[in-house]
Every structure is written in structure tokens, then in C-alpha cells.
Amino acid sequence: MSSVTLALILEKMGSRDKDFRYMAASDLATELAKEGFRFESPSMEVRVTEAILRQLEDPSGDVSALALKCLGLISGRIGNACLKTVLEKLMAQMVAGKQPGSDDAALGLKTFIQETPASVADEVAAQLVPQLSAAMNGQESAARNNAVDVLLELATRFPASIPDPSSLKNQLLMQLPVFKKRAVQCLAQLAVSLSQSDLDELAASLYMGGSKATATALLHLQALAAICNTIGWRFGRHASHIIDFALEQLDGAGEEEEERLEQSLHTLEAVVLQCSGDAKPAAAAILKATLKFIRYDPNYDEEGSGGEDGDGPSAPSDDEDDDGLSEDEFSDDEDVSWKVRCAAARLAGSATLKLLAPPEQLYASLAGPLVSRFKEREAVVKSDVLAAYIQLLQQVKAQASSGDTASKQLLQRDLPSVVKALARELGAGGKSAKVKGDVFGVLQELARVDPLTVGAQLPAVLAGVTTALADTSAASASLKLAALQFLTAALTEARGVNAAALLPALPSVLQATLDRYYKVAAAALRAVAAAAPALAGAAPAGAGGEKHDPASPPAPALADAATAVLARLRPVDLDQEVKEGAIAAAAALLAALGDALGLETQAVGELTREFAAMPKARTSKRAKLSGGGAEVGAAGGAAAGPSAEVREMLELLLERVHGESTATAAIRAFEQVALSSRPLNLTPVLEKLVRDLTQLLKKSSRSLRLAALRTLKALVAREGASLPADVLAEVVAEAGTQLSEAELMHAGLALQLAVVALESQPEAALEAARSKVLPGALTLAASPLLQPSVLTALQSFFARLALASGDAAAFAELRESLMQKGLTAAGAAPGGHLALARCVAALCALCATEDERVQGTLQHLLHTLQGGRSEAAARRLALGVLGEIGRGRDLGQLPQVLEALLSALSAEDVADAAATALGSVTSGALGARLDPLLGLVRDAAATPRLQYQLFRALAEVLHSEAAEELTPSQRQSVLDLILAAVAEEREESNAVLAECLGTLAALGAGACTAILTQPLQSSSPGLRALALAAARHATVHLGARATPSMDGVAGPMLACLNDPDLSVRHTAVLLLSSSAHACPALVRPHVASAQPFLLRLCQPDASLHTIDDGLEVRKAAFEALVVLLDACPAVLDMPAVHDALLSGLKDQYDVKVTSHILLTRLAALEPDQTTARLEALVEPLTATLTAKVKADAVKQEVDRNDDLLRSCLRAVAALERLPGCAVVAPWTAFISGVVQTPALKEKYAAARGERE
């Protein structure tokens, strides 16, 4: 902007007309706000600054307000000279103490500080702090208070720039009784920049010097709570003293000292929230205080009054005034005891949130008192009590999801009485909508924790739901939402709700679908969708005249539900949420009721006409017997036909398929309808729907194509036989375009769609399947990226295609196509042929063993194996196919198969494939083939390499499904053979022997569990490692079932973490990691004793200078810590884990990458403790991010370094989300000086984008 324009604005700012001054100030603010604004000369900068300062004193409030805005805008655009002038003038005006000038100057200073850039923070603080300190000692009270306010703003904005914060701390501490809350807030912000010694001194002065005078103690409690909330991660070392001080104040508070009690509880809550780990030793005392003061009500005698069951206060009688206090002496307005109860309830919620004690202990201590306080007479306190109970339920659910149901069992015992108490609160008159909404929140959480029990108790609370939906108060919308959300959760989670129990609330829910507030209407529609399975009891099983279930709701209920849903399904100009809710409700009704929905609606019309034709004398009696059916029928109206509503719903849903915003919801609705087992005639829309969905497969939207494939599969499976042949062929052809490695989920569904089409109409779908689907399926079968579900779909497709073709020539052609693809895959990558081998086996599974097609295949395979010129890839493929065929049938009548397999075992290039095939063939006829295999193993004792391959075949047998049928004698024979081989201590066979022994133990061999621990006593490290590896295989095989059968093994095995041999320790770490992942309950009791040894393994051995033998062990140890954090974090010593993490961040590449993952998990799980260690984390993270690659580094080294940088930046992005990181000065310097440099800025932005 030119100086001429600024001069004109400045001239107008000096006008006598306030309107001119206002317009000029507005124009100046607009110009200053422009991003590229700069002053052209220092003189103009001075003139503008002086004009703004003059306008701050303008008599017009509008003009001075604009000047204040301009002052903030120039804060980063003026030089040091003008900056000094602004601060001096504002400080002088504030210190003068004249009103309103002093307050205006203070506001101007705070505005200026808020907009001041960090680059001049030190200059601003250096100029202001001495003057503010002097002003706080002045005589003018206004100036003193304003000085503290400005200092608070400065300390909040630039805590690291405050000069000499220690002296300010001492000054504020001495003047704490003068400034009170202002000084408390200022101390809390100054604490950020205090050294640890000064912080310790401040803390000690607060909790040691505040126990004499009540007023002083109150201020000290406030200061401790504020400081703890600001920098709790640095305050943990004082947690025990602060807790003792707060408990002492609770015990020493006298009558009418509610404020002191309240603040003591708030201080305890701050310590629990910010220093939960350090507060756990005092958990019992904190919970005791919580339980004592959560019922603190000195002005109300609960024992002498109360409503029903003693659960609520009763109305005072007329003669109570003689014995009690008169209105002049006491009133409810003077009763502030509710603040104490409110603070105690919040403390209970915080203690639960931070798991101050194990969940079962918290539940046993808090559940009963919290439920008893549901009768609380103050709405604010009751809301906090209910919120605390929700926190408790969430911890119960989290513990149950980890496999520990101790607290859930306690909840199930109490749940009927809890629901009864909540129902009483919903039915009580005079309760606020906020409280009732919180009650529904508790019920919703209960439905998630224990849905079956809540479903059984649902009738007890439906009256409250009806009352809530009928509410017309100002807060009725939130209450209705809460009631509907609970009802939806209860009906969704608790299946099998009695339909008759649901009827009383159904009219209110249907009425809510017409609510003007779109969120309520959408929630009501979702509730109707959730209620549809329960309403299914209203429909007859078919048209054959079966009788209704006596407990089912009458037909009008269904008619009204259909009418309400149609009323919201017809309009197209509704909110998106309402439209999706109407689609979901219509789909749920159609899926649950089918054509019976139309039949029931017709029954309403017939009943109405019957009532009209009856004599009046009989009408009332019949109406009574029918439950008022005539009235409801009249309201619902007679149906035009038996399926008019069904037809209309289907046609409307079809219209929604064409809408851009409703297409996905409508497609999923048709999938739900098609998957229903209820009879439903889809003929009116079927062909049009299938054609439209087929066209949608050409769209670019992946989610839309995925939904269309799922729905087409369901529709073709249900109605494929009635579709025109050309429509079905078009569907199959379009499905072939979805076969791609890039979209395996789409490919699997497309193959399943082709299969159901071939099953429905083989003749119509066969040609399209051969020409359009088969080429893509063959290419997909050769992919190394196949998922199990896609492989299963491929097997089904090839088998169904061969079955539809029918003749042997088509079978042979398909087999040859698969073999050719398999040959290519076998040569491209190891194991790449296995998918195609299984596909060939799926073809053969369609025929009997004697069938010429199977015989021809077997002969072809044997010829390939016996031919000396066959390539290794062809032989591996033949072995794979032979093994897969033998897995499903007995090939005993072909002795040449066994000969070929044994011969292949001696060929080094195909020995592994031969061992796998031999095991598969053996598992196909286990009774006849196991003993010969065991004999071969024994005979090969003198040939270690051959015996190794035979043990691999045995491992394949033990992993097969047929192994579950092993007899005790067979298991013992296998065990004896394995133990005999173990005793020979052949290192090259230890891995496969451990696999066999562990798998056999998992199969339930009685002595195996005990035998696993025997080698641990051996002096041979190899035997001890073998036993640990076997236990690992057994645990992984058993999964969650490992707890009962492996309990006696876990302890001795994990004790090997302290084994003197490095390889044994490594295997023990792998066992711990695998067990924690497969069955957390198995290792949870042993984690505390095993953790010290595990953390010791995380430390590098200083004695290793040249060869680091412990690198793999350290890497495995950190990986185990990551798994344990996910599986059982409650039993870990988190401070010790943090200490080990620091060493991992300084280790080598592999350990660093795992440490970054561990750091990310710790930041999410333990934010307080992680924030407390941010300063220590800066050094290793900086070293990683600033490390340079050698100039002559190869590409692999460069790629590894880039991966390490990305891993580190992901961890930094996770730490940046910590709530207190912005006030840790070394961390902010690290972010600005290292992470945000040009070399790393873009990579860091990409890492943050991954998390978002």
C-alpha cells in the first residue's frame, strides 16, 4: 500500500467526526490484515503506530475497539523502536491506574502479546516483565490486578521467554493472598519455564505451608491443582505429598467449609488425571475419600426420609417446620454441599478413567455407591454420577474384551437392580431432560457391555422411552435422541427381544419418525430398523393359514410401521441422514417380514370392513377381544392389495439406487432383502434392478462397485433361476472385468457371483464364464498376492465351471490351462504354484477316484515326476497337485504315487515340495498311511537329510485337519519317535522337531505338556531352545484355548528369559511375543516377573565391540514389548518400559524402527508419562533425523535411511498430538529447528497425513 493512501487514512483518523474516525480505522485494519502489507518507510511506521495509540483513548467505543484490532495487526510488522514505544506507552497508561484507561491499556497489551510473533518474544518479555513486577508491588489495586493479567498472558504465550521466572514465582507466592485466583493461574503458567529445582521448591512451599489458615490452604490447593493440570508430567515426584496434603485438608475441614472440601477433591482429581502412575500407591485412600464425600449432604437426612425403597427424598409434611429450620434460617439456595458431591463424583470418574486400581477392584468399590447416588436430588451432581458410572462400565467392557471377565461377572449380578434404579429415574416426575438423557446414556453403555441381560430387562425401561419421546420441553430433542439411541443399541445388541414387550413404545417411535428435527427422525428410523426382527413375530410363516404366535404383536403394528417408513421414503427433498434412515428401515422391514408385511396390512383392512358390517352391540366386545384393532385399522387404512406396500417400498428403493447420494445405501438395502430367508416376491423390480447394478460395475467408485457386487451375488443366489438368460450372461460378463490383483476384494466377490450364476442357470452363464471370467481367473490364480478367501472363490469357480461344461474334453482343457499357468508360477517364485495346485485338486474333487478324468490327471502327474527331463518347476507343480489331490482322497490303490514321492525326496531341488506332498497324501488316508510314514522316519535315522524331510512330512500331517482324529496309541507313537530324534541333538533338525512336538502337544497328547518342560532342565542349550520353540508352536496352534492346557508351561518357559545362553534367551523372547499375541491370558500372570529380564535384554552389551550377537535378541525384545502393550498393558511397569525405550532409540537400524513403533503406542497409551520424557527423547530423535548417509553409500543403504526417517517422523507426529508438548521448550525447539527444516518438512507433512 502506498504512503499516500496511508497518509489519507491517517488524516481521516484525526477528524473530529467519529464516523470519519471509525471508517478510517476500519480501512486501516483492512490494509494491515493483508498478507503482503509492509511499511514503505520508518517514518510512516511511526505515524501509523502513534495514530493507533491515540485512537485507543478515543471516546467512541467503536473506534477504540478498531484501534485495538489494528494494534494486534501491527505487532509483527513494526521495528524495535516502534515496538518499544508501544509497550512503554501502554505500560505507562496501565500503571497510572486511572479508569477506564488502565483497563484499556491492559487489554491493548494483552492483544499485542497475543499477536506478537515468536521472533520478538524475548524483546517483548525483557521490556515488560520488570515493569509488570514493579506494578504488582504498587499501590493502585487496578494496576496491580492488570499487571498480573498481562503477566499471565505473556507467560501463556511465551513461557520460555520469561526472564528470571524464579523471582516472579517468589513474588507471586508471597502475594498469593492478594491476587488470589489471578496469581494461581499465573503461577501455573510460570511453572512451565521453571527449572526442576525451582519447581520442587514451589511445590514444597505449597503443600507444606498451607495447612494453617483455611483461606491460605484453599489458595494453595488451587495452585497445586492448576500447576498439576499445566505440567503434571513434571509434578509426578510430588504426587504423594500433594495427595497427603489434600487428604489432610479433607479431614481437617469443619462445618460450612464446603469450598475447602470441594477444592481438595479437585486437587486430588488433577493429580489422578495428570500423574496417574504416581497416584496409584494412594488409590485406597483416594477411593475412600471419594466414597465418603460422594454422599456428603449435611443438610439432608437420607435415613429419615426417602421415597419408595428408601431411594429418594419424600415431600416434607406440614408439621415438619416445627422441628426443622424455618425459611428465614436456611434455604436450598444457601446449600452448596452439592458442589462437594459433584467434585467427588468427578474424582470417581477420573479414578476409573485412569485405572487407579484394577477394574474389578474399582467396580467393587465404586459401583454400589454410584448406583445409590442415582437418587441424587441435584441434577448437576446426578449427571456427574451417571458419567462416572459410564466410565466404570467402559472399563468393565475393556477388561472383558481382553478375556478377563471378573468385573463383568460382578456387573451381571447387579444389573437387574441397576436397571430398576435407572427405570425409576426415567419415570420420576420433575427430572430434567439432561438427567434423563444421561440415564439413557448409561443404559446404552449397559447394552454394549451385557446386551443379553439388558434385552431381558428392556420392558422395565420402555415406559421411560415412551415418556421421553412424548416430551415437549425445550431440551426435548436431545432427550429423544438419547432415548432412540439407547433403544437402537438395545435392539441391535440384544437379539431375540420379545415382540410383545416392544409394543408399548412402538407408536411413540413411529411418531418420532415424523419429527421436524432431522436427527430425531433419522434416529427413530434406525430404531424401527433395529426393531424389525422383533416385529417379525407379527407375521405368519406363509400363506397357508398358519396361526399367529400368541405373544406376537397384532397386525396394526406392522401396518403402522410400514406407513411411517413409507412416509419418509417417498419424499426426495429430505436431509441425507433421514433418507438413509428410511432406506435402512424399509430394508429391515422387508428382510424381516417379507411378503407377510403386505398380508398383515391386508388383514387390517379386512378387520376394518368386518367391524363396519357387525351389529353395534357386538362391536365393543369384538374390539375388546381384538385389542382395539378397528381403531388402529382405521388409522392405518386398508391396503389396496396384498403386497401394495411391499411393491411400493421396492420401487422406491429402486429409485434411490439411481440417486447419487443414496445409491450405496439403497444397494446395501437390496442386499439385506436378498439375503433374508423370508419369502418375498421381487419380480416387480428384479430385472430392472439387476441390469442397473450391472451397469454400476462400470463406475470408477470402488465402494459403489463393491456394494453392487455383493448385492448382485445375493440376488442371483436367491432369484437367479427366474432371471432372463441374457441378463444373467451380461452379469457374468461384467463380473469378469472385476478380476484384478489391485482389487482382490472385488475379484473374490466377482468370482463368487460367477459361481452362483453357474449354479442358477449353467447354460445361460457358461459361455460368458468361459470367455470373460476364465482368462482373468487364470491370471489371478498365478498371483503370489492371493488371499485365502479369493483362493477359495477361485477353487469354487473352476470346479463349478468344469461341472457346468460336463464333458471330459472341457475338463482336460481346463486342467491343462491351470497346469500351464502353474508351471509359469512355479518358475517365477517359490510357492507360487500352490494356488493353482489347489485349483486343479478342486477340479478332481468333483469326480470319484476311479473316474477317468482323475486317473488321467494322476497319470499325467506321475509321468512328469518320473520323467528325467522334466524341469524342477514342472516337478514342483506336479508334487503340489498330487499332494492336494491326496489330501482329499485315499490314493492307496496307486502304489506308484508313494514311490514317486519317496524318489523326489532325494532330489535336492524338489525335496521340500515332495515332503509337503507326502504329508498331504498321508493325511488323506491317515489310518492306513501314518504307520508306514513313521517307519520311514525310523529307517532314515542314518540319513539325517532324508529324515529331516520325512519329519517335515510328519509336520504336515500334524497340521492337517485329519490329525484331530489321531488315536491315543498313534499320538504316543509319534511322540516316542519325536523324542528319540530330539535325544540325538541334531541341530539341523531342531526347528522341524520343535514344530512337530509343539503341534502334537496342541493336539492334546496327555504327556506332551509335561514333556515340554523336561528339556529345560537339560545342560544342552539346543534342547532348551527346542523345548521353547515347541511351546511357541503349541501356543500359536491353540490360540485362545492355550490358557487351560498350557498354564503349567508358561511360568518355567518364560523363566528362560534369564538363561545364560543367548540363543535360548532369543527363543524365550519369541515365545513371549507369540503367546501374548495368541493368548494374552496365558502370559498375563507372568509378565510382572518376566519384565525385568525382558528389559535387560533390550540393553546392548557393552562388551561386544566387533560382532553384535545380541542385535536379534534386542529386536525381538522390543517387538515383544509392542505386543505386550497391546495385549496386557495394565501389568507392565511403564516407567521401566520408557527407560528401555531410550536405549532402543539409540540402537541400530532394526531396533530403532521397532522402538519408533513402541514410542507411538506409548504416546497413545500413556500420554502423561510420555510427555514427562519429551525432553529426554529429543536427543535420540535429533540424532536419527540429522544423521547423514555416506557419500559412497549404495542404493540399499539410502533406502534404509529413508525408511528410518519415515519411521522416526511417524513417531514425532504421534508425539505432537500429546496435549502438553507445546509447553516443553526443548521439544518446540526440536520441531522448529530440526523437523520443520526444508530437508524434512515435506516428509513430516506426509507422515502426519498418514495418521490423519
ZIQUI-V689927 format. One line per field, one symbol per residue. phi: phi as a letter, one per 40 degrees, with the letter a starting at -180 (. if undefined). psi: psi as a letter, one per 20 degrees, with the letter a starting at -180 (. if undefined). burial: # if it has 16 or more other ideal C-beta (glycine too) atoms within 10 Angstrom, else .. A space follows every 50 residues. Layout:
phi->???
psi->???
burial->???
This chain:
phi->.ccccccccccccccccccccccccccccccccccccaccacccdccccc ccccccbccccccccccccccccccbbbccccdccccccccccccdgcbc dccccccccccccccccccbccccccccdccccccccccccccccccccc cccccccbcccccfccccdccccccdcccfcccccccccccccccccccc cccccccbbbccccccccccccccccccccbdccbccbdccccccccccc cccccgbcccccccccccccccccbcccccdbdcccccccccccbcacca ccccahccggcacbcccccccccccccccaaccccbcccccccccccccc ccdcfcaddccccccbdddccccccdccccccccccccccdccccccccc cchbbccccccccccdcccccccccccccgcccccccccccccccccccb cccccccddcbccccccccccbccccccccdccccccccccccccgcccc ccddccdccccccccccccccccccccccccddccccccccaccgccccd ccccddcccccccccccccccbbccdccccccccccccccccbgcccccc ccccccccccccccccccccccccccggccccccccgcccacbccccccc cccccccccccbcccccccccccccccccaccddbccccccccccccccc ccccccccccccdcccccbdcccccccccccccccccccaccbccccccc ccccccccccbdcccccccccbcddccccccccccccdccccccdccccc cccccgccccccccccccccccccccccacgcccccccccccccccbccc dccccccccccccccccccccccccccccccccccccbacbccbcccccc cccccccccbccccccccccccccacccbccdccccccccdcbdcccdcc cccccccccccccccccdccccccccccccccccfcccbccccccccccc ccchcdcccccdccccccccccccccccccccccccccgcccdccbdccd dccccccbccccccccccccccccccccadcccdcbcdccddcccccccc ccccbbbccccccccccccccccccccaccccccdccccccdcccbccdc cccccccccccccccbccccccbdcccccccccccbcbcdcccccccccc cccccccccccccccccccbccbcddcccccccbcccdcbcccccccccc cc
psi->pqhgghggghghijqhphhghghghghghgghiqhjpqphqhghgggggh gghgihjphphgghghhhghghhihjjqrhghghggggghgghghhjpqj hghghghgghgghhipqhhjggggghhgghhhghhijahphghgghghgg hggghggmhiippmhghhghghghjghghchghghhghhhhhjqrhghgg gggghgiijjjfqggghghhggggggghhglhhijhijgghggggghhhg hipaqklhhggghghhghggggghlhhiihhkgghghghghgiikomijp ohhiaqbpjkiqqqpqrhjhhhhaqrhhhqrhhiojhhhghghhghhghg hggjlhrqghggghhhgghghhjhjpiphgghghghhhhggghhhggggh hiiokghhhhghhigghghghhhhhhipqiqqhgghhhghgghghhhhgm hgghhhjghhihhhggghiipjrhkhghggggghgggggghggnqkpphh hhghighhghhhijqhphhggghhhhhgghighhihiiqqhajjkqqqph iqqrhhggghggggghhihgqikrqghgghggghggggghhhhbihghgh hhhggghghhhhiqqhhighghhghjkkhgghghghqqqhrhkghggggg hhhhhhhiphijggghghghggghiqiqppojghiggggggghghiiiri oghghgghggggggghhgjhhjqqhhgghhggghhhijoqhhmhghgghh ghghghghhgngghigghhghhhgghhgghhjpijpqhhhgghgghgggh ghhhggrhghghggghgghgghgghhhgqpiiihghghgghhghiiqrhi qhggghgghgghgghipiiqrhghhgggggggghghhirokhinhighgh ghhhhiohijgghhgghghghghhmghhigghghhhgghjhinggghghh hhhhhhghirhihhjprhhgghgggggghhhhhilohiihghhhgggghh hhikpgigghhhigihiqiphghghggghghghggghhcijighhjgihg ghgiiihjqhpghggghhghggggghghnhhhigiigghhgghghhiipq oiiohgpnijghggghghhhhgghhhgmhhjqnghhggghhhhhijargg hgghhhggggghhhhmhghghhjghhigghhghghjpqqqhkqrhghggg gghggggghggghhhiiphjhijoghghhgghighjqhhighhhhhghhh h.
burial->#....#..##.##.......#########.##......#....######. ###.##.#....#############.##...##.###.###.###.#... .############..#...##..##.###.###.##...#.######### ############..##.##.###.##..#..#############...##. ###.###..#...#..####################.###.##.###.## ..#...########################.##.###.###.##.##... ..........##......................#.############## #############.###.########.####################.## .#.#..##.##...#..##.######.#....###############.## #.##########.######.#....###################..#### ###.######.##.#...######################.......#.. .###############.##....#...####################### #####.##..#...........#..#..##.##..#.##..##.###### .###.##....#############.#.#.#.#..##..##.###.##... ...#################..#...##########.##....#.##### ############.###.###.###.###.####..#...########### ##.##.....##.##.###.###.##.....#############..#.#. ..##..##..##.##....#..###############.#.#..#..##.# #..##....###############.#..##..##.##..#.....##### ##########.##..#...###.##.###.##......############ ###.#..##.##..##....##################...##.##..## .###.##.#...######################.##..##.###.##.# .........################.###.##.#..##.######.#.## #############..#########..##.###.##..............# #..#############.#.##.##..##.##..##....#..##..##.. ..
